[in-house]
Structure formats: C-alpha cells, structure tokens
C-alpha cells in the first residue's frame, strides 16, 4: 500500500494552532497525522500553488498553507467524507431535463463548465488567495481512501 504524503504542517504545530478545538484536541497522533495527510491531498488536488510564495526560507510550506492544512485536518477528523465526497460539494450541473410520456422520451443536458460548484471551504480558498489558485478541474474530485 502506498504511503500517504506528510502534511504541510506537523501534528505538533497543528496542536499549537488548533489548541483545544475538537475533534483535533482529543485525537491520537496517528489520526492527526492521517488527517493532515488527507488535508494535504485535498490542497494538492484542489489548488495550484506557486512554490515561490508557498515556501519559506527553510523550504517549509508558508504559514497560510500550514494553517489551511491544519483546518482541513480538523475538518477531516470531524467528518472523513468532508474532503472528498463530491455529493455535498456540487449543485446539480443539470441544465435541461426533458421528459415526454408519449412514446417515452428523455433528455438530460449537463453544464460541463462546473458552474454550480459550491466551495465547501471558502475560508480555505480565501486564506490561500494570492498564493494558490483554485483548479477548475478539481471540481470533479477523485475519492481517496486510506
């Protein structure tokens, strides 16, 4: 089985940022590290970050990327489906639904541009604005299971 990438922030630094917020505070270290890995996968699959702006002099992710990773990790612990379940993330892209009863006919037309997408984490998108841009292709997400 492939190893998940490490988060952009360590569990210890996320502890300092998140403090006593639940469910982070009560989670064991293995669950925290997994949640941070899932948060990083979400960031990498949803945003395109300019490495010059996202890395500090030590080669670590910027403070904004680390905070985003911690927030997403806490969201993952709260609900593991929150990061990768597409059902709750997008409005129906159905733009036309034609049904005819006589001689049975059905037609569905979908908007392929992703308009109707609801950003599940607008705070994260806002936080990363200027360092990372939203990838339009990320509207159709891959489901990652651990």
Secondary structure, 3 states (H helix, E strand, C coil): CCCCCCCCCCHHHHHHHHCCCCCCCCCCHHHHHHHHHHHHHHHHHHEEECHHHHECCCCCECHHHHHHHHHHHHHHHHCCCCCCCHHHCECCCEEEEEEECCCCEEEEEECCCCCCECCCCHHHHHHHECCEEECHHHHCCCCCCC
